[in-house]
Amino acid sequence: MATNERWTGWIGFAGLLLVIIAMIDFFEGLIAIIRGQYYAITPNQIVVFDLKTWGWITLIWAVIIGLTGLGLLGGQGWARWTAIVLISINFLTQLGFAGSAA
């Protein structure tokens, strides 16, 4: 992993957190594919895709995040900056989806 002992724990924590977030996203996408009526879409929301398409995109996105998390846990250098970019995009998309559900 990292050469500095202090950063090794934080990188492992981030990798584990990415794997957990990937599992949440995976099940969120799976629910959208299997039970589309689980999510309520209101008339004032902007929905670009139908829920099945959104579910498949979320499912694939979860696999990418999970692989990046495993890369962090495995000490891969490419996974550090990739994780920062992916989790930033994931944060904005989840905030946009959950924020518009009110």
C-alpha positions as CSV (number, residue, x, y, z in Angstrom):
1,M,0.0,0.0,0.0
2,A,1.5,3.3,1.0
3,T,5.0,3.7,2.2
4,N,4.0,5.9,5.1
5,E,2.5,3.9,8.0
6,R,0.0,6.5,8.9
7,W,-1.6,6.6,5.4
8,T,-1.9,2.9,5.1
9,G,-4.8,2.7,7.6
10,W,-6.7,5.6,5.9
11,I,-6.3,4.0,2.4
12,G,-7.6,0.7,3.8
13,F,-10.5,2.5,5.4
14,A,-11.3,4.2,2.1
15,G,-11.1,0.9,0.2
16,L,-13.5,-0.7,2.7
17,L,-15.9,2.3,2.5
18,L,-15.9,2.1,-1.3
19,V,-16.8,-1.6,-1.2
20,I,-19.7,-0.8,1.2
21,I,-20.9,2.0,-1.0
22,A,-20.7,-0.2,-4.0
23,M,-22.9,-2.8,-2.2
24,I,-25.5,-0.1,-1.4
25,D,-25.5,1.1,-5.0
26,F,-25.7,-2.4,-6.3
27,F,-28.8,-3.2,-4.3
28,E,-30.3,0.2,-5.2
29,G,-29.9,-0.6,-8.9
30,L,-31.2,-4.1,-8.4
31,I,-34.3,-2.8,-6.7
32,A,-34.9,-0.4,-9.5
33,I,-34.6,-3.2,-12.1
34,I,-36.8,-5.8,-10.2
35,R,-39.3,-3.5,-8.5
36,G,-39.6,-0.3,-10.4
37,Q,-42.6,0.8,-8.4
38,Y,-40.5,0.9,-5.3
39,Y,-39.2,4.4,-6.2
40,A,-41.9,7.1,-6.5
41,I,-41.4,9.6,-9.3
42,T,-43.2,12.8,-8.8
43,P,-44.3,15.1,-11.7
44,N,-41.9,17.9,-10.8
45,Q,-38.8,15.6,-11.1
46,I,-36.6,15.6,-14.2
47,V,-36.2,11.9,-15.1
48,V,-33.8,11.3,-18.0
49,F,-34.1,7.5,-18.1
50,D,-36.8,5.1,-17.1
51,L,-36.2,3.3,-13.8
52,K,-35.0,0.1,-15.4
53,T,-32.3,1.9,-17.4
54,W,-31.3,3.9,-14.3
55,G,-31.1,0.6,-12.4
56,W,-28.8,-0.9,-14.9
57,I,-26.6,2.2,-14.9
58,T,-26.4,2.1,-11.1
59,L,-25.7,-1.6,-11.1
60,I,-22.7,-1.2,-13.5
61,W,-21.6,1.9,-11.6
62,A,-21.6,-0.2,-8.4
63,V,-19.3,-2.8,-10.0
64,I,-16.9,-0.1,-11.1
65,I,-16.8,1.5,-7.6
66,G,-16.4,-1.9,-6.0
67,L,-13.5,-2.8,-8.2
68,T,-11.8,0.5,-7.4
69,G,-12.4,-0.2,-3.7
70,L,-10.8,-3.6,-4.1
71,G,-7.9,-1.9,-5.9
72,L,-7.4,0.4,-3.0
73,L,-7.4,-2.6,-0.6
74,G,-4.9,-4.3,-2.8
75,G,-2.6,-1.3,-2.8
76,Q,-2.9,-0.3,-6.4
77,G,-1.7,3.2,-7.2
78,W,-4.2,3.9,-9.9
79,A,-7.1,3.3,-7.5
80,R,-6.3,6.4,-5.3
81,W,-7.1,9.1,-7.8
82,T,-9.8,7.0,-9.5
83,A,-11.5,6.6,-6.1
84,I,-11.6,10.3,-5.5
85,V,-13.1,11.0,-8.9
86,L,-15.6,8.1,-8.8
87,I,-16.8,8.8,-5.3
88,S,-17.2,12.5,-6.0
89,I,-19.4,11.7,-9.0
90,N,-21.3,9.1,-7.0
91,F,-21.9,11.6,-4.2
92,L,-23.4,14.2,-6.7
93,T,-25.6,11.6,-8.5
94,Q,-26.9,10.2,-5.2
95,L,-27.6,13.6,-3.8
96,G,-29.3,14.6,-7.0
97,F,-31.5,11.5,-6.9
98,A,-32.3,11.6,-3.2
99,G,-32.6,15.4,-3.1
100,S,-35.2,15.5,-5.8
101,A,-37.4,12.8,-4.2
102,A,-38.8,15.2,-1.7
